[in-house]
Amino acid sequence: MVGYWLISPYDAKDKRGKSFEEIWNYDLSNGTIALGASSLHNSNIQDLSLLSHEELEEEISRLNPSWGPRTIKERARSAWELYHLVKEGDFVLAKKGKTAILAVGKVIKKEGRVSFCDKRRGLERTGNNYNPYPNFLNVKWYKNSNINFDEHVFLIKRFGEL
């Protein structure tokens, strides 16, 4: 069964790195989209896809001791879904804020993988040392759709299955 994922490529309010438009152009040019959960790039674990949901929670908690249980669960859920549920052939709807779809793409495999963690590419993409968004999906983007709605049609959640 094909999955459909709604992803915001970056928090447009974060002013620590490149502009939202620069980051979105990187994604279009490189066939990617990425999630935060940036503390995971500090993990000693080489392949995050091998971790269970509970193990991801433990690792995120270890890396972020000041975070509360709700934040840890939310970040672990997003990371686990990225590495375990998103599969080749799924569709991605890239959104900006609560009212716009930027483009639609199809998840593809590159170098034998659909998702991967890469801090260097995250920094190249965002220019944000604090949160380089290093957790990537490989995506074949279709024509930019730039659909703007007159009202808020998306939840605040930055990533999730439709």
N, C-alpha and C positions, 0 to 999 in steps of 0.2 A: 504494500500500500504506500502510495506517495504521501510524503509529509509536506506541510506548508508552514514556514517559519517567518515570523515577523521580527525584524532586527533593526535597531537603530544603530547606525555605524559609529556614532560618537555622540557624546553629550554636547550639544551646541553651546551650552552655557560654560563649559570648561575653557578657560582662557589661558591655560598654561602651555599650550603648544600651538600647532598650526590651526588654521581656521577650519571650520566644518567643511567648507567647499574644497580646500586643499586635500583634506583627508578623504573626502568622497571621490575626488578625482584620482587619488592613489588607488582606491578600491577598483574603480572602473578600469584604470590602466593595467592593474596587476591581477585582475580576476579574483579579488578577495573581498571579504568583509570580516570584521573582527569584534570580539567582545573584550571587556575589561578583565576582571578577575586577575589584575596585574600581579598581585602578590604571588600567584602560582609560578611565575617565571623565576622566583627565588627558591623554589623547591628543588630538592636533590633528586626528585623522581624524574626519570628520563621520558617516560611515556605515560601521560596523564590518563590515557584511555584505558589503562590497566587497573585503575582505581575504582572501587565501588563508590556509591554515593556516600556511604558512611566514612570511607577512607578519605574522600575529598573533603568532607566536613572536618575531619580530624586535622588534615593538612592545612586547610584554610584557618582553622582555629589556632594551630601551632604558629602559623606565620603572622597572624593578626590577633594577638592575645587581648587587645582592648575591645574587640568587636563583641557585640551581643549575640545571643543565640539566633535571633531572627535574621540578622544580617548574614551570619555564617551559613544558615540553611538556604537563604535565597541565593547567595553566591555559589554555593555548592550545587544547588539545583541547576542553575544556568550552565555551569561548567560541565556537570555530568551529562546534561542533555546535549550540549555541543559535542562532547566526545563519545557519547553512546547512542543517542537517538537520531541525530541528523545523519542522513545517509545519501549516497550518490543517487541522483535522480530526484531528490526533494527540491522544492521550490522555496526561494527566499524572496520576501517582499522587504525591500529596504525602505525604512520610513524616516522622516524628519519631523520631530515633535509629535503632536497629536493629530495633525491635519493633512499630512502630505505623504504620498508614496513617491520615492525617487526613482525606483526601477524594480524590475522583476528579474530574477536570475535562477539558474538551475545549478544545484550542487554537483560538482564534478570531482573526480580523483586526479590529483597531480602527484607524481612521484609516489604513487601507491597509497596516498592518503587523502581523506576528505577534510579532516581538521588537524591542526597542529599548533604548537606553542613556539613562538620565535620572538624573543625580546628585541633582537637587533632589527628585525623587520617592523616590529611594533614601534620602535623609536623612529625608524625611517619614515613610517606612515604618519605618526602623530607629532613627533618632536616634543613629546611630553614625557619627561623622565619620571614624574610622579605616577602616571598611569598610562603606559604605552600601548594598552590594548593589544597584548601579545597573543591572544587566542584566536586563531584564524580559521575561516572556512574558505575552501576553494570554490569559486562561483563563476559560471559563464553568464555574464550579464547580457540581457536582451535590451532592446532600445529603451532609452530613458523614457519613462512614462510621465513623470512630473504631474501626477494627479493630485490636485489640491481640493480638499473638501471645505465646505463653509463652516463646518462645526468639528468639534473634537470627536473623532471616530475611533481613536486608539487609546488603550489603557496607558498608564504611565510606564508600565513594565517595559524594559528595554529589549527583552528577548523572550520569545516563547513560541510554542506551537499554536497555530490557528485552529 
